Amino acid sequence: MPAEKEPPRRDQVPEGVSPDARETWPHPTLIESWLGDADVDFEFRPGEEVAVHDDPAAQAAARRFRDVLSCFASGITVITTMSGSEPVGMTCQSFSSVSLDPPLVMFIPARSSRAWPLIQRSGRFCVNVLAADQEDVSAQMATKGTDKFAGISWHPAPATGSPVIDGTLAHLDCTIHAVYEGGDHYVVIGRVQHLETHDGVTVPEPLLYYKGRYRTTDG
């Protein structure tokens, strides 16, 4: 009886796929999230966290949905709060401004998010806008089951005490203004209590996300 083949690792190019396919693959953190890995907590724009079904038509529709949404480039943020004396954080792509008067912003956590219930309970959060050299911060804050703040320096925001991560481009310190249900996500509206840009950061350029990959303004 012939020996069974070992299944390919997730970082290997499957048989029959072009050898250069890896160049267009998403960041490993995001691949894990798409595959439902329990150790990853990355908050996508709604629609990018689409369940993959066995039905080929459903798979194709989900893939096209993600491909189309991936054409919209966005920045990467980390949403933080304090739960008792412990800092809480999660990587979040789904962030946007909402209103100038009053000053409102929005982020959209998945219902499955482990960080969101702690943020909701605290009633406040800080949006940290990541710089181009903070891909490691994004990856660490997207990993469950670890000390997300290990080795990451931060200080409390002046209005709410939520963590402001050092080296970020800017932060917006908010209280929760409203929460709405949005399918498999929640739409969280925050009222900005304090905001600030951070001059003198090591790399004064944003960390971007486009077509399944981290990017910078240099490419």
C-alpha positions in Angstrom: 0.0 0.0 0.0 1.6 3.3 -1.1 2.5 5.7 1.6 0.2 8.7 2.0 1.5 12.1 0.9 2.0 14.6 3.6 -0.3 17.6 3.1 1.5 20.7 1.9 2.4 23.3 4.5 0.6 26.6 4.2 3.7 28.4 3.1 4.4 25.9 0.2 3.2 26.3 -3.4 0.7 23.6 -4.0 1.3 21.2 -6.9 0.1 22.6 -10.2 0.4 26.2 -9.1 2.8 28.6 -10.7 6.1 28.8 -8.8 5.9 32.5 -8.5 2.4 32.4 -7.0 3.8 33.2 -3.5 4.6 36.7 -4.7 0.9 37.5 -4.7 -0.1 35.7 -1.6 -1.4 37.7 1.4 0.6 38.3 4.5 0.8 35.0 6.6 -1.2 36.6 9.5 -4.1 37.3 7.1 -3.9 33.9 5.5 -4.3 32.3 8.9 -7.3 34.6 9.7 -9.0 33.6 6.4 -8.5 29.9 7.3 -10.1 30.4 10.6 -7.0 29.9 12.8 -8.0 30.3 16.4 -4.7 32.1 17.2 -5.3 35.1 14.9 -7.4 38.2 15.6 -7.3 40.6 12.7 -10.3 42.9 12.1 -10.9 43.2 8.3 -13.1 45.5 6.4 -16.6 43.8 6.3 -16.7 41.3 3.5 -13.0 40.3 3.6 -13.7 37.8 6.4 -15.9 35.7 4.2 -16.6 32.1 5.2 -15.2 29.6 2.8 -17.8 26.9 1.9 -17.4 23.5 0.1 -19.6 24.7 -2.8 -17.3 25.8 -5.7 -19.7 28.5 -6.6 -19.7 29.9 -3.1 -15.9 29.7 -3.0 -15.6 31.6 -6.3 -18.1 34.3 -5.1 -16.2 34.7 -1.8 -12.9 35.0 -3.7 -14.2 37.6 -6.1 -15.8 39.6 -3.2 -12.4 39.7 -1.5 -10.5 40.5 -4.7 -12.7 43.4 -5.4 -12.5 44.8 -1.9 -8.8 44.4 -1.9 -8.6 47.1 -4.6 -9.4 49.6 -1.9 -6.1 50.5 -0.1 -6.3 51.3 3.6 -4.1 52.1 6.5 -3.6 49.8 9.5 -4.6 50.7 13.0 -4.4 49.1 16.4 -7.4 49.7 18.6 -6.6 49.7 22.3 -8.2 50.1 25.7 -7.6 49.1 29.4 -9.4 46.2 30.9 -8.9 46.8 34.6 -5.1 47.2 34.9 -4.4 45.2 31.7 -3.9 46.8 28.2 -6.0 45.3 25.4 -5.3 45.7 21.7 -6.3 44.4 18.3 -5.1 45.1 14.8 -7.9 46.7 12.8 -8.1 47.6 9.1 -11.8 48.6 9.3 -11.4 52.2 10.5 -12.9 55.4 9.0 -13.8 58.9 9.9 -17.6 59.5 10.2 -18.4 63.1 11.2 -16.7 66.4 11.8 -19.4 67.9 14.1 -19.5 66.2 16.4 -16.1 64.5 15.8 -16.9 60.8 15.2 -14.9 57.9 13.9 -15.8 54.3 13.3 -14.2 50.8 13.5 -15.9 47.5 12.7 -14.9 44.5 14.8 -16.1 41.0 14.0 -18.6 39.3 16.3 -16.0 36.7 16.9 -13.4 39.2 18.2 -12.0 38.5 21.6 -10.9 42.1 22.2 -14.2 43.8 21.3 -16.2 42.7 24.4 -13.4 44.1 26.6 -13.4 47.4 24.7 -17.2 47.6 24.8 -17.2 47.0 28.6 -14.6 49.7 29.1 -16.6 52.2 27.1 -13.5 53.8 25.5 -10.8 53.1 23.0 -7.8 54.6 21.3 -7.1 54.3 17.6 -3.3 54.0 16.9 -2.3 54.8 13.3 0.6 52.5 12.5 3.8 53.8 10.7 5.5 51.9 7.9 8.0 50.3 10.2 5.4 48.8 12.5 4.4 45.7 10.6 5.7 43.7 13.5 3.3 45.6 15.8 0.4 44.8 13.5 1.3 41.1 13.5 1.7 40.9 17.3 -1.5 42.7 18.0 -3.3 40.3 15.6 -2.1 37.2 17.5 -4.3 35.6 20.1 -3.0 33.7 23.1 0.1 35.8 23.7 1.0 38.9 25.6 0.2 41.4 22.8 2.1 44.2 24.5 5.3 42.3 25.2 8.2 44.5 24.1 5.8 47.3 22.9 6.2 50.6 24.6 3.1 52.7 25.2 1.8 55.5 27.4 -1.8 56.3 28.6 -3.9 58.6 26.4 -4.7 61.9 28.2 -8.5 61.6 28.0 -9.3 58.0 28.6 -6.1 56.3 29.7 -6.2 53.9 26.8 -2.8 52.8 25.5 -1.0 55.1 22.9 1.6 53.0 21.2 4.9 54.7 20.8 6.2 55.2 17.2 2.8 55.5 15.7 1.9 58.3 13.3 -1.1 59.6 15.3 -3.8 58.6 17.8 -7.5 59.3 18.4 -8.7 58.9 21.9 -12.4 58.1 22.0 -15.4 57.1 24.1 -18.0 54.8 22.6 -20.8 56.8 21.1 -23.0 54.1 19.5 -22.9 50.5 18.5 -24.9 48.9 15.6 -25.2 45.4 14.4 -23.9 44.9 10.9 -24.3 41.2 9.8 -21.3 39.3 11.2 -19.7 42.5 12.5 -20.5 45.4 14.8 -20.3 49.0 13.7 -18.8 51.0 16.5 -19.0 54.7 16.5 -16.6 56.6 18.7 -16.6 60.2 19.8 -13.2 61.7 19.7 -12.1 63.2 23.0 -8.5 63.9 22.1 -6.4 63.5 19.0 -2.8 64.1 18.1 -0.2 63.5 15.4 3.2 62.3 16.5 6.1 64.3 15.2 9.6 62.9 15.0 8.7 59.2 14.5 11.4 57.0 13.0 9.5 56.4 9.8 7.0 59.2 9.1 5.1 57.2 6.5 2.0 55.0 6.9 1.7 51.2 7.0 -0.8 50.4 4.2 -2.7 47.3 3.1 -3.5 46.7 -0.5 -4.4 43.5 -2.5 -3.7 41.2 0.4 -0.3 42.6 1.3 1.2 45.2 3.6 2.5 48.1 1.6 4.3 51.4 2.1 4.2 54.6 0.1 7.4 53.4 -1.5 5.8 50.3 -3.0 
